[in-house]
Amino acid sequence: MKNFKTLKEYFIKYKWRYIGGLFALVIVNVLQLFIPRIIKYAIDDITQGGVVRAHLIKYALWIVGLALVVTFFRFFWRYFIAGVAIRIQEALRNRLFSHLQILGLKFFRDHRIGDLMAHFTNDMNAVRRTLGFGTVMIVDISVLGSLSFVFMLFISVKLTLYAIIPLPLITLVALRFAKLIHKRFGNVQASFSELTASARESIEGIRVMRAYNQQEGELDKFKEQTQEYVDKNISLLRVWSGFFPLIFFLANLTICIVLWFGGKETILKTISLGDFVAFQAYLGTLVWPIMAIGIVINLLQRGAASMGRINKLLDTVPEIVDSKQKTGDREEINGEIEFRGVSFAYNGTEVLKDINLSVKPGESLGIAGPVGSGKSTLVSLISRLFDPTNGEIRMDGTPIKEIPLSTLRKSIGFVPQDSFLFSDTIRANIGFGRSEVSDSEIYRVAKLARIYDEIMQLPNKFDEIVGERGVTLSGGQCQRLAIARAILVNPKILVIDNALSSVDIEKEREILNDLQKKFADRVLIIISHRIRSLAGLNHIIVLEQGEIKESGTHEELLSLRGVYFNLFRYQELE
């Protein structure tokens, strides 16, 4: 149960609701045990011939009254206990989502989205069922079971001893089946994660799938995974299907024993007919708590396992956090960047080596180099998506680790090559980085990104839904929307990481010229595989195998006739 310690604060928050629900549940369990007693008195009066109509009406009214009270309190225990379980599930889901937002990129490289989604769905539901239904069954076992046994002893100790003969067997069967169900449920969970991940990847890669005409192949693959998920569920269902019939058989066996020995006791008038009927009712009530022992153990195992997986995520320590030596509550930066002997290694492979570089406000920096030379990694270090393995990065003369992450990142506009768009309107996607923004501002940045005219040709213009990840737009349109989004936040530093690769070179040149004018007093960093696009920038560095091989203006680099010159000549020949 230690896995549930994470929920302590939520139990404290909702303690009175939970206590109220438990109180109502106990009242329901106690009151419903008095109904067989009333039936016993009614039957005894009838068999003894001393009953009158008024007595029957009295017994009926007692039963109706108890039923009404039970109904009233049953509503409240369901409302409070189930309600608390849902509220805790909501709080836990929000907490998990909030925690995932601060984890580093390495975490998401090592974990598939489908697996993470399973934690938000299956695992959360398992925890909720444990807190809700599991609590109810524990109370039923402890209160309903024990009191039913006491009432049975009160009627006949001898008959009670006969009746409980099969009950240990019922408990053993329930425990055995609980282990089987727990194991197979785990297999279903794992299969569901695989299925979710596969479906997500296939839908996201729909363009590639169609381009290579692999719809049938992907469908066959998905069918195999779906069949595996079905097989795992059928395996679980097979155990469930055997569990309840066997339990009910053993329960009916108990009833047969009571019928035989209790019938003899009734005939011999050791107990009255009313006692015999009441005893059968209590026995039927006792069977459920006995059955529930196995179910609740299984439910607790499921919930504990799911809570353990959630705790594992919550215990994951973010790689990038605010330093304890952070410089006060600084709200903005000017944008002066300095790399001092910066190196970076990923999984033991050195990606950047001894980078020394400085960029001041009002300067534009171009980064060129072959694929895999470390260009994207270099700019990722500026916003602390990663931290250097060695060396130091300073911002405005302050070590970057001492600047609050919120201040740093809101001052940097970053446009990656893979421009992610949300399944929302164009207006919402452009305005994503601002809580409040006017239409005029959205139109202005759209024009600056050279996407305004194309948006106005769409049926719903800026209210057009772009589809998941911008699937309804071209690659160039997605990139320009991402640029508009970055410009709108008016950052001190704008980084464009090859984010115009799908735009024709003339339009790219126009966009970059306008950006240089707008960011004339700020820092503009451009990564581009098109060498000609970097020609108008103040300074250009050339990376190769993680090192700065060349540095200078466009003309200076061409005169060196080195890496930059070769890249430029090759592109010109193309």
C-alpha positions, -999 to +999 in steps of 0.1 A: +000+000+000+031+023+001+024+032-035-007+051-024+013+074+000+015+098-030-022+104-026-020+114+011-025+151+005-056+144-016-071+122+012-065+150+037-081+175+013-113+154+009-112+137+043-147+149+054-163+138+021-146+104+024-155+100+061-191+110+053-192+084+025-178+057+048-203+066+076-232+064+051-219+030+038-217+016+073-252+027+081-265+010+049-247-022+058-260-022+093-296-013+084-300-038+056-292-066+081-323-058+101-347-065+072-342-104+076-350-100+113-383-083+105-391-110+080-383-136+107-408-120+131-435-118+104-430-155+094-430-167+130-462-147+137-478-163+106-468-198+115-479-195+151-513-182+139-512-151+160-508-126+132-534-100+124-536-076+095-523-047+115-491-067+124-484-074+087-489-038+079-465-029+107-438-053+094-443-040+058-440-004+070-409-013+089-393-028+058-404+001+036-390+026+061-357+008+064-355+006+026-361+043+023-334+051+048-310+026+031-318+043-003-311+077+012-277+068+026-268+046-004-271+077-025-247+096-003-221+069+000-220+065-037-219+103-042-192+109-017-169+079-021-171+077-059-170+115-061-138+116-040-123+089-062-130+109-093-117+141-078-085+124-067-081+109-102-085+144-117-059+159-093-035+131-100-039+133-138-033+171-136-003+165-114+012+140-138+006+162-168+022+191-150+052+170-141+057+157-177+058+194-189+090+200-169+108+168-179+137+170-203+138+160-240+159+129-231+129+115-211+106+118-242+132+102-264+133+072-240+095+069-235+069+063-262+039+085-263+016+055-264+030+042-231+026+076-215-010+078-227-017+044-211-007+059-177-033+087-183-061+062-192-058+026-179-036+033-149-056+063-138-089+042-141-073+014-121-064+038-093-099+053-093-116+019-091-093+010-061-102+042-043-139+039-050-151+003-055-121-011-036-130+010-005-166-001-007-157-038-008-132-035+021-161-020+042-184-047+030-160-074+040-153-059+074-188-047+084-213-066+063-194-099+066-187-097+103-222-086+113-238-112+091-217-138+108-227-124+143-265-126+133-260-161+121-244-171+154-272-154+173-297-177+155-277-210+157-241-216+165-243-252+153-259-243+120-234-215+115-205-240+119-221-262+092-226-232+069-190-220+070-175-253+059-173-243+022-164-207+029-126-212+033-127-230-001-145-200-016-117-177-002-089-199-015-106-200-050-110-162-049-074-157-040-061-181-066-082-164-093-071-130-081-035-138-089-044-151-124-065-120-131-038-097-119-012-113-142-035-113-172-047-078-166-010-067-167-007-083-201-038-065-213-023-032-201+009-038-219-009-048-251-031-017-249+001+005-247+015-011-278-018-007-297-021+029-287+015+037-297+011+019-330-022+037-339-007+071-330+024+066-351+004+053-381-020+083-380+009+108-376+027+091-405-003+091-428+015+111-455+045+088-455+023+058-455+004+070-486+035+082-503+050+047-502+016+031-508+019+011-476-018+013-464-023-024-467+009-032-449+002-009-420-034-022-418-021-058-416+003-047-389-024-029-370-047-060-373-020-082-358-017-059-328-054-056-325-057-093-325-030-096-299-050-072-277-082-092-283-064-124-274-051-110-242-086-097-233-101-131-241-075-147-219-085-124-191-122-130-198-117-168-197-105-165-161-133-141-152-159-164-169-146-194-148-144-174-115-180-163-110-197-196-119-173-215-096-179-191-068-217-193-072-215-231-073-197-231-040-221-206-026-250-228-036-233-257-020-233-238+012-270-231+008-276-268+002-258-277+035-279-251+054-311-263+037-303-299+048-292-292+084-314-261+089-344-280+076-339-307+102-335-281+129-367-264+118-386-297+118-373-305+152-383-270+162-348-262+175-351-231+155-382-214+141-392-212+105-386-175+107-351-181+120-344-205+092-354-180+065-335-152+082-304-175+085-306-182+047-308-144+041-277-137+063-258-166+046-266-150+012-253-117+025-222-133+039-212-150+006-206-116-011-180-104+014-163-138+012-162-135-026-151-099-024-119-109-005-103-122-037-118-094-058-105-067-035-071-082-033-070-083-071-083-047-073-057-035-047-030-053-067-041-036-099-044-002-083-010-006-065+007-017-097-008+013-116+000+037-088+035+024-088+039+031-126+025+066-120+048+072-091+078+061-112+069+089-136+063+114-108+096+105-092+115+111-124+138+141-117+138+168-144+172+171-160+169+209-165+158+229-134+163+263-120+196+266-102+196+274-065+220+302-074+195+318-098+198+355-101+167+368-082+133+370-100+147+385-132+119+390-157+137+397-189+171+395-207+188+417-233+200+388-254+238+389-254+250+353-258+284+339-250+297+303-254+328+296-234+345+263-243+312+245-246+311+208-253+281+185-253+278+147-254+247+126-258+248+089-247+286+090-246+289+105-281+305+139-283+282+162-304+298+196-298+335+203-290+350+234-274+326+259-289+336+296-283+311+321-297+295+354-289+265+372-303+253+407-292+219+424-296+216+439-331+237+410-346+225+382-368+242+349-368+241+322-395+250+286-388+259+263-416+274+228-419+268+193-431+239+172-417+247+159-382+274+185-375+256+197-343+238+228-355+204+221-339+221+209-307+240+242-305+209+264-305+190+239-282+216+248-255+206+285-256+172+278-243+185+250-220+166+222-237+200+205-228+228+216-206+265+216-218+286+186-207+316+210-203+321+247-205+296+275-198+270+296-216+264+332-205+235+354-211+241+392-206+272+382-187+253+359-163+257+321-164+227+308-181+220+283-153+214+312-129+187+328-150+151+315-142+139+291-169+107+310-173+126+342-180+150+326-203+125+307-224+099+335-228+127+356-242+136+331-269+115+324-300+124+290-313+112+277-346+123+241-353+124+224-387+096+201-376+069+228-371+043+214-347+008+227-350-021+219-328-055+206-341-071+241-337-077+272-358-049+291-376-057+320-353-052+299-322-020+284-335-004+317-343-015+332-309-004+301-289+024+320-271+003+349-259-027+348-235-043+378-251-037+390-287-056+412-311-066+403-347-044+431-360-013+416-344-021+382-358-026+397-393+007+416-390+029+386-381+011+365-407+020+391-434+056+392-421+058+354-424+044+356-460+014+334-451-014+360-449-025+358-485-027+320-485-048+321-453-073+345-468-078+320-496-090+293-472-128+288-467-127+299-431-096+321-433-080+325-398-107+303-383-097+273-405-090+242-385-056+229-395-060+193-384-037+174-361+000+185-366-012+207-394-020+178-417-043+199-439-015+223-447+016+220-468+050+218-451+059+253-461+026+267-448+032+249-414+067+264-412+055+299-419+027+296-393+053+285-368+075+315-377+045+338-373+038+323-339+074+329-328+074+365-340+042+373-321+058+367-287+083+395-297+114+376-283+148+391-276+163+362-294+148+345-325+162+311-336+151+296-369+164+261-372+161+253-409+124+262-406+121+275-441+134+243-459+099+238-474+096+273-487+109+284-521+142+303-520+128+336-532+101+337-505+127+325-479+149+354-488+120+379-485+111+365-450+147+366-438+152+402-450+121+413-432+132+395-400+166+412-401+148+446-402+124+437-374+152+422-352+177+449-360+182+456-323+179+420-312+196+387-318+186+367-349+201+332-354+194+313-386+203+277-394+199+269-430+212+243-455+208+269-482+240+288-481+227+317-502+200+324-475+228+332-450+245+357-473+230+389-457+238+380-421+264+398-400+283+367-390+283+330-401+299+300-384+305+266-401+302+235-380+317+202-389+318+172-366+308+194-337+335+219-341+336+255-355+358+250-386+352+285-401+339+318-391+332+351-408+309+369-433+296+353-465+323+369-486+351+361-461+341+324-459+339+321-497+374+335-500+387+308-476+377+282-502+370+257-474+340+238-461+316+268-466+329+274-502+324+237-511+289+237-497+280+269-516+296+256-549+278+223-546+244+241-542+251+264-570+259+235-593+226+219-583 
